[in-house]
Amino acid sequence: MTGLAVTTVSRALSDAPQISLETRQRVHQVARDIGYMPDRAAQRLKTGRTNVISILLDPHEEVVGFGTSIMYGITKALQKTSYHLIVMPNSLATSNIDAVDYILRNNLADGLIFSRTEPLDPRVRRLLEHGFPFVCHGRTEFSTPHPFVDYDNFAFAYEATRRLIAKGRRKVTIVLPPKRLTFHQHMLHGFMTAVRQAGIAYEIPENINLDSPADMVRDHFRRRAEASDAPDGFICPGEVSALAAISALSDLGHTLSVNYDIVAKQTSRLLSQIQPKVDTIYEDLTAAGEQLGRILLKRIANPEADDLQLLQPPQIGFPTTTTTG
């Protein structure tokens, strides 16, 4: 239909740079007109590539819309490429490393994205050993450099604590991530740096964390609010924990921004719409997802590529539109 050789059409459909842009556009247009779709199984046999990017997702209720926002950003990065995004729930595996081994053993993807990174994450070690392209949402403590996109949780916790101090709060507390996760250390460091600089009283709950169910967080803060040494400043790295804290204190007749203040990390519009008096710091998960996708594409195209690490700063306020740097 195009009058071109089969090899030329094949290369054009694969967006080979050796084929002129005009020819590639013409071939893609004809393919769209007739509803042509390449046989991915045949392509995999010939090239050894799957044209699949896989993302491992853990189910956790704290971060509102985490999976949806991250995947939307990755999908934006994969537009106009031959890659498809496949989601693998990590809960189906007995451990993080089992999920990675399953992908490696069955050659299910050309690249992998995952989150909830640990300081000495076994997934990172295994993927580095196999030379398999990946990028993680979060950092590790490995000396070997590897691709990552991370949010500056030190800066978030430090800024949040300073805001509470500026509001005149006498004792501050923070809901931290589980200790096994790297960003627990970053957030704790930011919090402790701020409280020590100010010499203010603080407490760190041991029986709850960012993954705790909302009712457990609510019950903890309700018990603490009844004590004489209760905190009056709260840092919540998620909207669910912030709402749980508000519910607990309102049950006891405490008024937000009068008897206590909260600074929360916001990833959706939920919190600002329900409780506009909550002071928030924004994390753009869609932008993170897009950067994860772009970095992984670079890594797949060039195993020796550098500049594959990005630390996103906290954003003040909720943007009217989602942008990427």
Beta strands, then each sheet from edge to edge (+ up, - down):
strand 1: 52-57
strand 2: 84-89
strand 3: 111-115
strand 4: 134-137
strand 5: 148-151
strand 6: 171-174
strand 7: 201-203
strand 8: 233-236
strand 9: 261-266
strand 10: 279-282
strand 11: 309-312
strand 12: 315-316
sheet 1: 2+ 1+ 3+ 4+ 5+ 11+
sheet 2: 7+ 6+ 8+ 9+ 10+ 12-
end
